[in-house]
Amino acid sequence: MNVGNAIDSIYINSHGGGINGFNTIITRIPETKSLILLLNNTGGAPLNEIAQKISAILLGKTYDLPKQSLANHLYDLIGKKGIETAKEQYKLLKSDDHFDLNENEMNQVGYQLMNEEKLKEALQVFKWNLDAFPNSFNVYDSYGEALMNLGQKELAIANYRKSVEMNPGNQNGLDMLQKLGVDQESLVNEILVPLEILENYVGDYELQPGFILSIFLDGMQLKAQATGQAAIELFPKSKEVFYVKVVEAQVTFNMNDSGQVESLTLLQGGAEINGPKIEE
């Protein structure tokens, strides 16, 4: 699902992607019928932040200049001065307000280095990403791939296992574990959630002003539908935590002291968004 954001309660929806050397983003502001499309072929740019600033300009709001991409800065350092210099700079700049430490950009740089056969450098970038975003299953998956390529099989298996435990819908992680000789049956535990618990989750949750995530039942299958998007199936990881197979997302239902659902937390792309349940 595509998660939006808001500027002064004006809903904004964005979706981005990319491959090595290229990244893109499309941003819509439905209220003003504005569309922002950014295409980049310079090896990487903070397009999400740039799109946010352009949105603020279009809406007549105040804005700050986008921060410099730490991932791209480290990539340039590795190429020009080596990984040891990059290590020292990372320690200094990871908390610097002038730089943006972005999970997806770090991941892209790691794969770019792997494609250049700089495996040890790629491993270090993936490790930085893992340390910075420990709640993202994808960083463990990428770190596992770098370890596998370096011949560190047991460590690769451990990280792929961690990734699949965090998101059982990570098919790439399952495939890689099978390739490494791990029995699939030991990885997937079927969870059955009673109908009365599923019924308690049904309702609307406001993730952003004007952006609603509706939870409903289709027989015994729990589904979610975000504003303006198609419905997707939710699969139980536990009685409270559900994962999505078609996108990298996970939903946790939060209870109050009385055992009633008061909100849900959406984890997607390394970011957490809490949405209170809307009272009927």
N, C-alpha and C positions, 0 to 999 in steps of 0.2 A: 504494500500500500504506500502511496505517496503521502508524506506527512507535511502539512503546511506550517506556516508561521504567521505572525500578525504584527502589524505596525499600528499602534493606537486603535486596536480592535478591528482593523481592516484585514481580512483574510487574504493570505498570499500562498500560492501553491507552486512548488518547484520540484523538478526532477532532473538529475544529472547522471552522467556516466562518462566512460572513456576507456581507452586502451593506451598502451605505452606510447607516449609522445603526443597524445591527443586527449582533450577532455571537453565536455559540452554541458550546458545546462539550459533548460527552458523554464521560465517563470511566468505565471499568470496572476493577474490581479482582477478577479471577476467583477468587483464592484465598479471599476473604471474601464473595464474591457481592455486592459493593457497587457501586452505580451513582450517579454524580454527573452531574446535568444542569443546566447553567447557560444562561440565556437573558437577553440584554441588549438594551435598546432606547434606551440613553442616548447613542448615538453612538460607543461603543467602550469596552472595558474589558479589562484583562489577564486574560482568563478562563483561559488555560492555566496561568498562575502561581497564580491563585486555586484552580483545581482541584487543583493539586499540593499546596497547603497544606491543603486540605480532606482530601485523601488521607492526608497525614501525620497529621492529627488522628484520622481514622478508624482508622489503624493504630497509634495511640499513640506516634507518633514526634515528635521535636522539629521545630519549624518557625519560619521568620521571616515577618514580614508581607510581603505582595506589594509589589513596587516600583510606583511611579507610572509610567503609560504616558507616555513621552516624545513619542510621536506625537500623542496626544490633547492633551497640554500645548502642543505647538507649534501644533496646529490652533486652540486657544482663543486663543493669542497672535496668530496671524495675523488672526483675526477681530476682536480687540479693539484690537491695537496695530500691526498691519501686519507685512509680511514682514521689514523691516530689523531690527525688535526681535527677531523670531523667529530671525534669523540669529545675532545676538549671543548669544541664549540657547542656541541649539544648540551653539555653540562651547564654552560653559561646562558644559552639562549632558550632552553625549553620553557622557562618561566618568564621570558622577556615579553613585555606588553607589545613590542613592535613586531613580534612574530606569531604566526598562527600554527599551532601543532594540530594537524588534521589527520584523522585515522586513515581515510581513503587515500589522501595524497601520500602518506608514508607508505602505504601498501603498494601504491603504484610505483613509487621509487624503488622499493624492494624488488619488485618483479622486473623493473627495467634493468637493475643491476644483475639479476639472475640471467636475463637474456643476453647480457654482455659477458656472461661467464665470470662475473665477480661474485662468487658464491659466499665467501666469508664476509664481504661487505654487505651483501644482501641479508645475510643472517643477522648482522648487527642492527640493520635498519628494522627488520621484523621484530627483533628483541626490544628495541626502543618502543615500537608500536605496542607490543604486548604489555610492557610495563606501564605505558601511558593509558591504555584502554583495556584493562583486565576483564571487563564485563562483556567484551565482544567475542563471540565464538570465532569470527573470521580471522582475528589476529593469531589465534592458536593454529588454525588451519594453514595459514600462510607460513608461520614459523615452522610447522611440521613439514611443509613441502621443502623449505630450505634445508632443514636437517636431513631429510630423506636424500636430497641431491648431494649432500656432503657425505653420505654413507653412514650417518648416525641413526641407525634403524630404530633402536630402542627408544631414544629420545623423540624421534619422529612419531612413533606409535603413541607415546604418552601424550604428546600435544594434539594429535588427531583425536585421540580418545576424549581429551578434555573438550575439544571443539564439539564433538558429537554429543557429549553429555550436556553441554550448554544448549545445543540446538539439535535434537534428534532428526530434524529435517535437512541437515547438512549432507546431501547426497554425495558431494565430492569427498567429504571426510570419510564417509562409509566406503566409497569406492577405493580410496587410497589405503584404508585399513585392510580391505580385502586383498589389495595388491601386495601389501606387506605381510600377508599371511595370517591376519587376525580373523577368527571365526565371526561371521556377521551375527549369528544367533546370540553371542555373548554381548552384543552392543545395543540391541533394540529390546527394550522392555515395554510390553503393551500395557498401557494404563487404562483402566475402565473407571469412568467417573459416573456415579449414580445420577439418574435423571433429575432428582430433586435438587441436587447441587447445581447442575447445569441450568435449571430453570431460575435459580437464584441470580445467575449472571446476566440473564436477559435484560436488556434495557439500552438506553442511550447514554454515552459518555462524551463530555465536551473536552477534546484535546486542545483546541484553540478556539478563540471566539469565532463562531460560525462554522467550525469544523468539528463534525460529530462522528463518532465511531459507534455504530449500532450493532449490538450483539443480539443474535436471535438463534432459535433452534429450527433445524430442518430434520424432523424426525429425532434421532439421537445425535445428529451431527451439529456441533456448535459452529456458527459462522459469524463473520464480522463484515460490515460494509461501511466504508468511510464515505463521507460526503462527496458525491460526484464520481464514485468509483464502483467497480464491480465487487460483488460479495466473494469472500475467500473463506476456505475451511480452516478451522482451528483444531489442532491436535493436542491432546493432553500430554504434558511432560510430568505433571503431578496434578493433584486436585485443584490447585490454584493457578498453575502456570501452564500456558498453552503456546505452541509454536506454529509457525506458518511454513509450508513447504515451497510455495511459489515465490516468496520474497524472503529476505533476511530479516525476520521480525519475530518478536515474542511478546506475549501479553500476560500480565500477572494481575489477578483480581485481588483487591485489598479489602479486608474486613475491618469493621469497627469492633468495639468491645462487646457489642450485642450479637456479633456473628453475622451482621448484615453487610452486604457489599456496599462500600461507600465510594470506591473509585477503582480505576484500573491504571496500570503503568505499562506503556508501550516502549519496548526497547527495540530500536532500529538504527542501524548504521552507527552503533556506539553511543547513541544519544538516548536518554530516558525522558519520556513525557508523561506526566500524570494527568489523568482526566477524571474529574468527579462525575459520579453518576447523577444524571438529571432526574429530579423528582417528578413523578407523573402528576 
